[in-house]
């Protein structure tokens, strides 16, 4: 008798998490855990939501840093739904959670004219903000709440 097990895309993905972190949701009512990962073949960076303390559903699949940059750079106004394009057809919560992480990382900020809107921080890219707290040895800068996973020499 064969036992079937459900395997998620995240488990099959070749992307390797290089660090994880926590940040508040946009509402401040829950804490989100996220991971930043690197694809071993092309070294591209990716982001995914790992957990939500509030219990709301979300998509745990990786979103590429290049797709994040393209979306953020092409939009003058960003709202939660703007980032749903990264995981089309998945939980609507994911867009807001990704926006929370991008705000926490410093890629986007609240629009000065409308607190419900966000905008890209000029001169930033996903790669810059994702790797900013990491030094050559993979150490997190003082005061940063991101957790760093063990990184093998040459992976960063």
C-alpha positions, 0 to 999 in steps of 0.5 A: 500500500502506497502512502501519498504525501503532499509536497509543497513547491517550497519543499521542492524548490532549489532556492536555499534560505540564506536568512530569516527575519521577523517584522510586523504586519501592516496592521501591526496585529501580527508578526510575520516571519520571512525568508530571503533565499538564493537560487544556487544556479543563477545566484538570484535572490528570492523572498517568501513568507514563512509564518504569520503569528495572526493565523491568516492564510498566505502563499509560502512560495518564493517570489524572485527579487527581479520580479519584486524590483520590476513591480515596485519600480513600475508603480508610483503607488503601491498597495497590498493588492499591487503585490498580489501579482507576485503570487497570482491566484493565491491568498490575497493576504500574501500581497499585504504580507510581502508589502510589510516585509518590503517596508521592513527591509527599506525597499518601500516606505509609506507615502507622505500624502496617503498613509494607505499608499506606499512608494519605492525608496529611491535608489534602492533595489531588492538585492541591496535591502535584502543583503544590507544587514549581512557582512562578508561573514553572514553576520547580522548588523547590531540591532537588526531583528533578522535571524541569519542562517548558517552560510557556507563560505562563498555563498554570500 
